[in-house]
Amino acid sequence: MKFMTKTLSAAALGVAIMSPMSAYAGDGDFCRDYTEAAVRQAHEVRETGFCARGITSNPTRWSEDRRVHFEWCRATPRRDAEAERDFRTHYLRECRRH
């Protein structure tokens, strides 16, 4: 019985530790895809003259450095990484209309 209690406690601790982490993008495959999209979008924004004007307010968002995006993704809640990717997509879509 004592062994089972310790095992359950260890399992509960593992779940408690992993639960907050599961909300983070941190997954290598997700972050690799996120990074490729971010770098592609950063390159695209520079190729579109009108769009490039708006990127000075947040140079990290529009960085072409893969490491910047990958490390940020690994330490960020997944929903925030998805929102950031969506923001860049929306920005590019809207600025191309001008």
C-alpha positions in Angstrom: 0.0 0.0 0.0 2.8 2.4 0.9 4.5 1.7 -2.6 1.2 2.4 -4.4 0.7 5.7 -2.6 4.3 6.8 -3.6 3.7 5.6 -7.1 0.4 7.5 -7.3 2.0 10.6 -5.8 4.8 10.5 -8.3 2.3 10.1 -11.1 0.2 13.0 -9.9 3.3 15.1 -9.6 4.3 14.2 -13.2 0.8 15.2 -14.4 1.0 18.5 -12.4 4.4 19.3 -13.8 3.5 18.3 -17.4 0.1 20.0 -17.5 1.3 23.6 -17.7 3.9 22.6 -20.2 1.4 21.0 -22.5 0.0 24.5 -23.1 3.3 25.6 -24.5 4.1 25.4 -28.2 7.5 23.8 -27.4 6.8 20.8 -29.6 9.8 20.6 -32.0 7.7 19.8 -35.1 5.2 22.6 -34.4 8.1 25.1 -33.7 9.9 24.1 -36.9 6.8 24.8 -38.9 6.1 28.0 -37.0 9.7 29.1 -37.6 9.6 28.4 -41.4 6.4 30.3 -41.7 7.7 33.3 -39.7 10.9 33.5 -41.7 9.0 33.2 -45.0 6.6 35.9 -43.8 9.5 38.2 -42.7 11.0 37.8 -46.2 7.7 38.5 -47.9 7.1 41.7 -45.9 10.4 43.0 -47.1 9.6 42.2 -50.7 6.4 44.2 -50.6 7.4 47.9 -50.3 4.2 49.2 -48.7 4.1 46.3 -46.2 7.7 46.9 -45.1 6.9 50.3 -43.7 5.0 48.8 -40.8 7.6 46.4 -39.5 9.9 48.8 -37.6 7.5 48.9 -34.6 8.3 45.2 -33.9 11.6 44.1 -35.6 11.6 40.8 -33.7 8.2 39.8 -35.2 9.7 40.3 -38.6 13.1 38.9 -38.0 14.6 36.6 -40.7 16.7 34.9 -38.0 15.4 31.3 -37.6 16.8 31.0 -34.1 14.9 34.0 -32.8 11.5 32.5 -33.9 12.3 28.9 -32.9 13.5 29.9 -29.4 10.5 32.2 -28.9 8.2 29.4 -30.0 9.7 26.8 -27.6 9.1 29.1 -24.6 5.6 30.4 -25.6 2.1 29.1 -25.1 1.0 27.4 -28.3 -2.1 29.7 -28.6 0.2 32.7 -28.5 2.5 31.3 -31.2 -0.6 30.6 -33.3 -1.9 34.1 -32.7 1.5 35.6 -33.7 1.5 33.6 -36.9 -2.1 34.7 -37.6 -1.2 38.3 -37.0 1.6 38.2 -39.5 -0.7 36.5 -42.1 -3.4 39.0 -41.5 -0.9 41.9 -41.7 0.5 40.7 -45.0 -3.0 40.1 -46.5 -4.2 43.6 -45.5 -1.1 45.6 -46.5 -1.0 44.0 -50.0 -4.4 45.6 -50.7 -2.8 49.0 -50.7 
